[in-house]
Amino acid sequence: ARAGKFPAPGDRLYNFSAGPATLPMDVLEDIQRDLVNYKGTGMSVLEMSHRGKDFMEIAAKAESDLRALVGIPENYKVLFLQGGASTMFASNVHNLAGADDCADYVVTGAWSSKAQKEGAKMLAKANVAASSKESNFTTIPDVKDWKLTPGAKFVHICSNETIGGVEFKDVPDVGSSTLVADMSSNYLSKPIDVEKYGIVYGGVQKNIGPA
């Protein structure tokens, strides 16, 4: 981009990294205008009270748009949280299980492996129900071969492993268990049947916008 100037569309780079997503130019220009004076309020959105009317409207619109876009049922909560997906590795356990419980983990790459290791710190057993480590995380084990634990509090998967490049094409059937999915890198890239999951989470700046 030209130094000291807002880049023209022709100066923009195509960003194919696994980090924050590229945003449309009109969105960036709206943000630029609103950064100094949000919708005529006389202040930046960065300066607003999080309890104020204007910010509450922003938060409500963000949730409403997300629900409409994804098709999130009313009996599911939408939470915008700090900490990214890595914080959720622990939060999932704290919210769904206790120290004496077991959870199943399907390890298909670096991120699901990190989730399992975090779960092992807090659970009586963080069972590796299936792993593709022997194939250097280039495959996803067939669901019929998963060794699920009766009574496990949840089954955890990473729906798309960016480092190994493997993605679940279908929602795995885990019976009566609660399915928890880290969708950090493929959230909103395709329709989601939300009701097949107990929790869908992710550091969703990769597909939706900035962190």
Backbone hydrogen bonds in HBPLUS format (Angstrom, degrees):
<---DONOR---> <-ACCEPTOR-->    atom                        ^
c    i                          cat <-CA-CA->   ^        H-A-AA   ^      H-
h    n   atom  resd res      DA  || num        DHA   H-A  angle D-A-AA Bond
n    s   type  num  typ     dist DA aas  dist angle  dist       angle   num
A0005-LYS N   A0002-ARG O   3.24 MM   3  5.66 164.3  2.27 132.9 131.8     1
A0011-ASP N   A0008-ALA O   2.77 MM   3  5.36 154.3  1.84 122.5 131.0     2
A0012-ARG N   A0009-PRO O   3.26 MM   3  5.46 161.8  2.29 107.6 113.2     3
A0021-ALA N   A0205-GLN O   3.05 MM 184  6.39 156.0  2.11 157.6 150.1     4
A0027-VAL N   A0024-PRO O   3.10 MM   3  5.36 126.9  2.40 103.0 116.4     5
A0028-LEU N   A0024-PRO O   3.12 MM   4  6.50 160.4  2.16 154.1 159.4     6
A0029-GLU N   A0025-MET O   2.90 MM   4  6.15 155.2  1.96 152.7 159.8     7
A0030-ASP N   A0026-ASP O   3.03 MM   4  6.16 151.4  2.11 137.3 144.5     8
A0031-ILE N   A0027-VAL O   2.96 MM   4  6.24 159.9  2.00 150.9 156.4     9
A0032-GLN N   A0028-LEU O   2.88 MM   4  6.10 153.8  1.95 144.5 152.0    10
A0033-ARG N   A0029-GLU O   3.07 MM   4  6.32 161.3  2.10 148.0 151.4    11
A0034-ASP N   A0030-ASP O   2.92 MM   4  6.11 166.4  1.94 153.3 157.6    12
A0035-LEU N   A0031-ILE O   2.86 MM   4  5.79 130.0  2.11 145.5 156.5    13
A0038-TYR N   A0043-MET O   2.86 MM   5  6.01 170.2  1.87 144.2 145.4    14
A0041-THR N   A0038-TYR O   2.84 MM   3  5.55 156.6  1.89 125.8 133.1    15
A0047-GLU N   A0044-SER O   2.92 MM   3  5.23 155.9  1.98 108.5 116.4    16
A0052-GLY N   A0049-SER O   3.06 MM   3  5.02 158.5  2.11 102.2 109.0    17
A0056-MET N   A0052-GLY O   2.94 MM   4  6.08 161.1  1.98 155.4 161.7    18
A0057-GLU N   A0053-LYS O   2.99 MM   4  6.18 146.5  2.11 144.7 152.9    19
A0058-ILE N   A0054-ASP O   3.16 MM   4  6.50 148.4  2.26 140.7 148.9    20
A0058-ILE N   A0055-PHE O   3.03 MM   3  4.95 115.6  2.47  93.2 109.1    21
A0059-ALA N   A0055-PHE O   2.95 MM   4  6.27 164.2  1.97 158.6 161.4    22
A0060-ALA N   A0056-MET O   2.94 MM   4  6.09 158.8  1.98 144.5 150.6    23
A0061-LYS N   A0057-GLU O   2.93 MM   4  6.03 157.3  1.99 145.5 151.5    24
A0062-ALA N   A0058-ILE O   2.96 MM   4  6.16 157.9  2.01 149.9 156.2    25
A0063-GLU N   A0059-ALA O   3.06 MM   4  6.33 159.0  2.11 147.6 152.6    26
A0064-SER N   A0060-ALA O   2.91 MM   4  6.07 161.6  1.94 147.0 152.8    27
A0065-ASP N   A0061-LYS O   2.85 MM   4  5.97 166.5  1.87 152.7 156.1    28
A0066-LEU N   A0062-ALA O   3.04 MM   4  6.15 158.3  2.09 142.2 148.4    29
A0067-ARG N   A0063-GLU O   2.89 MM   4  6.09 162.8  1.92 153.4 157.9    30
A0068-ALA N   A0064-SER O   3.04 MM   4  6.25 159.6  2.09 148.2 153.4    31
A0069-LEU N   A0065-ASP O   2.89 MM   4  6.03 159.8  1.93 150.3 156.2    32
A0070-VAL N   A0066-LEU O   2.96 MM   4  5.99 166.8  1.97 154.3 157.1    33
A0071-GLY N   A0067-ARG O   2.73 MM   4  5.30 142.1  1.87 135.9 147.6    34
A0072-ILE N   A0067-ARG O   3.07 MM   5  4.70 147.2  2.18 123.2 132.3    35
A0076-TYR N   A0073-PRO O   3.11 MM   3  5.66 158.0  2.16 119.2 121.1    36
A0088-MET N   A0085-ALA O   2.91 MM   3  5.02 121.9  2.25  98.5 114.3    37
A0089-PHE N   A0086-SER O   3.23 MM   3  5.32 143.5  2.37  97.0 107.0    38
A0090-ALA N   A0087-THR O   3.20 MM   3  5.76 135.6  2.41 110.1 118.6    39
A0091-SER N   A0087-THR O   3.06 MM   4  6.32 163.8  2.09 143.9 149.1    40
A0092-ASN N   A0088-MET O   2.86 MM   4  5.64 166.0  1.88 144.3 145.9    41
A0094-HIS N   A0090-ALA O   3.01 MM   4  6.33 167.2  2.03 157.5 161.1    42
A0095-ASN N   A0091-SER O   2.93 MM   4  6.04 150.1  2.02 151.0 157.8    43
A0096-LEU N   A0092-ASN O   2.98 MM   4  5.94 139.4  2.15 143.1 153.0    44
A0097-ALA N   A0093-VAL O   2.90 MM   4  5.22 150.3  1.99 149.2 150.1    45
A0101-ASP N   A0098-GLY O   3.09 MM   3  5.32 166.4  2.11 115.3 118.0    46
A0124-ALA N   A0101-ASP O   3.00 MM  23  5.43 132.3  2.23 145.7 158.6    47
A0125-LYS N   A0101-ASP O   3.36 MM  24  6.72 148.1  2.47 146.5 144.5    48
A0153-LYS N   A0102-CYS O   2.81 MM  51  6.16 163.7  1.84 167.7 163.1    49
A0103-ALA N   A0125-LYS O   3.11 MM  22  6.61 151.4  2.20 159.3 168.1    50
A0127-ASN N   A0103-ALA O   2.88 MM  24  6.09 125.9  2.18 161.3 170.3    51
A0104-ASP N   A0154-PHE O   2.90 MM  50  6.21 163.6  1.93 167.3 166.3    52
A0156-HIS N   A0104-ASP O   2.83 MM  52  6.23 159.8  1.87 149.7 155.0    53
A0105-TYR N   A0127-ASN O   2.72 MM  22  5.94 151.2  1.80 171.2 175.6    54
A0129-ALA N   A0105-TYR O   2.85 MM  24  5.58 133.5  2.07 132.1 145.8    55
A0106-VAL N   A0156-HIS O   2.99 MM  50  6.18 167.4  2.00 170.7 171.9    56
A0107-VAL N   A0130-ALA O   2.85 MM  23  6.16 155.2  1.92 163.6 156.8    57
A0132-SER N   A0107-VAL O   3.09 MM  25  6.63 146.4  2.21 164.1 171.5    58
A0113-SER N   A0109-GLY O   3.06 MM   4  6.07 146.1  2.18 145.3 155.5    59
A0114-LYS N   A0110-ALA O   3.02 MM   4  6.25 149.6  2.11 141.0 148.5    60
A0115-ALA N   A0111-TRP O   3.04 MM   4  6.31 153.6  2.12 144.3 151.4    61
A0116-GLN N   A0112-SER O   3.02 MM   4  6.22 157.8  2.07 143.7 148.9    62
A0117-LYS N   A0113-SER O   3.02 MM   4  6.26 160.2  2.06 149.7 154.9    63
A0118-GLU N   A0114-LYS O   2.99 MM   4  6.20 151.3  2.08 145.8 153.3    64
A0119-GLY N   A0115-ALA O   2.92 MM   4  6.16 157.6  1.98 148.3 154.9    65
A0120-ALA N   A0116-GLN O   2.94 MM   4  6.17 146.0  2.05 145.7 154.8    66
A0121-LYS N   A0118-GLU O   3.15 MM   3  5.46 146.9  2.26 104.5 113.8    67
A0122-MET N   A0119-GLY O   3.02 MM   3  5.49 150.8  2.11 112.6 120.8    68
A0123-LEU N   A0119-GLY O   2.96 MM   4  5.94 142.4  2.10 160.9 172.6    69
A0147-LYS N   A0129-ALA O   2.86 MM  18  4.57 175.1  1.86 132.0 133.5    70
A0135-SER N   A0132-SER O   3.06 MM   3  5.50 142.4  2.21 108.6 118.8    71
A0137-PHE N   A0132-SER O   2.92 MM   5  4.95 154.6  1.98 143.0 141.3    72
A0136-ASN N   A0133-LYS O   2.87 MM   3  4.91 153.0  1.94 114.7 116.0    73
A0145-ASP N   A0142-ASP O   2.87 MM   3  5.53 158.7  1.92 121.1 128.2    74
A0146-TRP N   A0143-VAL O   3.05 MM   3  5.30 166.3  2.07 112.3 116.7    75
A0152-ALA N   A0149-THR O   3.05 MM   3  5.39 156.3  2.11 138.0 134.3    76
A0155-VAL N   A0178-THR O   2.78 MM  23  6.05 157.0  1.83 160.2 162.1    77
A0180-VAL N   A0155-VAL O   2.82 MM  25  5.97 169.5  1.83 161.2 160.9    78
A0157-ILE N   A0180-VAL O   2.94 MM  23  6.38 152.8  2.01 161.1 170.0    79
A0182-ASP N   A0157-ILE O   2.96 MM  25  6.38 160.9  2.00 150.6 156.0    80
A0159-SER N   A0182-ASP O   3.00 MM  23  6.05 143.1  2.14 139.4 150.7    81
A0168-PHE N   A0159-SER O   2.88 MM   9  5.25 159.7  1.93 144.2 150.4    82
A0161-GLU N   A0166-VAL O   2.85 MM   5  5.38 165.1  1.87 164.9 164.7    83
A0165-GLY N   A0161-GLU O   2.68 MM   4  5.39 137.6  1.86 143.2 156.9    84
A0177-SER N   A0174-VAL O   3.25 MM   3  5.70 157.1  2.31 133.8 132.4    85
A0198-GLY N   A0179-LEU O   2.72 MM  19  5.35 168.8  1.73 147.3 151.4    86
A0199-ILE N   A0179-LEU O   3.43 MM  20  6.85 158.7  2.47 141.0 144.9    87
A0181-ALA N   A0199-ILE O   2.96 MM  18  6.37 162.6  1.99 157.7 162.3    88
A0201-TYR N   A0181-ALA O   3.01 MM  20  6.36 166.6  2.02 168.8 170.1    89
A0183-MET N   A0201-TYR O   2.72 MM  18  5.90 168.2  1.73 178.5 174.1    90
A0186-ASN N   A0183-MET O   3.33 MM   3  5.57 152.8  2.41 107.7 115.1    91
A0187-TYR N   A0183-MET O   3.01 MM   4  5.18 126.3  2.31 157.8 151.6    92
A0189-SER N   A0186-ASN O   3.11 MM   3  5.31 158.6  2.15 126.5 125.2    93
A0196-LYS N   A0193-ASP O   3.00 MM   3  5.90 167.7  2.02 129.4 133.2    94
A0197-TYR N   A0194-VAL O   2.91 MM   3  5.59 164.5  1.93 125.4 129.0    95
A0207-ASN N   A0204-VAL O   3.24 MM   3  5.80 143.3  2.39 112.4 119.2    96
A0208-ILE N   A0204-VAL O   3.03 MM   4  5.99 157.7  2.08 160.0 167.2    97
